[in-house]
């Protein structure tokens, strides 16, 4: 039996009811690679729509899970089956611009200290996603600012965390690029280890991985010449408002327990409690999240408050 030949690049896509986006995502890969040898591995988290039919036979390996294993577990299993010198994590709601993966690959070949590199993401209409994609690693202050939505009222307070002064006319080192589109050296992935599956099903596993890269002294870059369009929040369509709030703040707490000092993590827990109390009040007086009724929003925030008070002893 002939052993599978190694590839230069393994492109890993995790799908879950992704029929709306997967076609254009897969179609964008060949022009993004150019002459770069690559394989496409799709890990499907038990989609119940027509995702598998839309994929057809355009992947090199399709891994079908009987359950929704979440993003981290799916990536880890896909990496185990991959053969590339580089692995590229790609969300199904991303559409790569022509040459994007070749540019990232060539950048990393020319910069051997670069452990990972990301293309620059934009909205479907071309608007920038830099504040979503590029951030410094969280601190107690930056997480508190997010909980209390301080940046909405005082943008300067979050400018540093969100890299608003970063010159994106050329490649730049960053601390935390979003995991929606990220190229990682195989040997780095082997050294740092798999994604931390405690953040399942999603959110904060990419932040945690960026923190692990920084702790190991690894360089992470954004390469603006390599571009991609990203819908963003695609998985939220399949979660209720309450489910997302529960998962987001639980995983924020888990990140804090892992990376902040014990006193800071405890302070964050009480910050979440205070923030959710304020949001309950805001919802009940009519300042609810868009498309969410006041009672529904208030119940969701109150549920997070209760879970935070009891240190997330119960499953969300």
C-alpha angles and dihedrals in degrees: 000000000000114000116237112266117246118250132214093230136020115199111204120198123182113202132192116168088331100149092125094063112018096085096059091040093056093041090056095056103077095052089043090056099043107182093345113127108239147158129211119220119187120193109195117202097212096289114200096197129067096285094120092048090050091051092054112164098326095109127078092217129017117194112195117199121200089215139036098264095178130237102290097049091045093051092047093052092045091051089053089057096043127100105195130121084222129034121208120201109211129180114220091236091064124097114197121219117234112281094011097125093041089053092050092047093049091048092054092046089054093044108048092179091062107102095181139005135192134203117235111263126218135181120258089261091052096258117143122266094187094122091052095042107037123050141141115250114280123269129185088261096050092046091049089050089054094048092051093038089235093157090063091062101026108031093178090063091068099033096103095045090051096045093237091162095052115126104230096183088092139023114292137188112244135178104220123021116176115262092232090099119008135147117210130183112248093230090052092052089049091049099043093039133224127320113284104259094201086085091064135170091025149308129071095026089103091045089051091049091051089051090051091050091051092047089054091051095249124154121235121191141187115216107201094192087066106071140182139177116234128190094198128204092039094145090053089074088072097046129071119239090252093050092052094048091050094049096042097053094039091055091043087056091048090051090050092050090052101043111019126071114268093253091049092049090052090047089052090053091056089044089056090049091051093043093051091048090055091047092052089054092045091050093050093051091052105268094114127151112278114272090013121101119233097250093046092049093045092051091050093051092044090053091054089047091054094047091049091049089055093042093247093291090154127060115258 
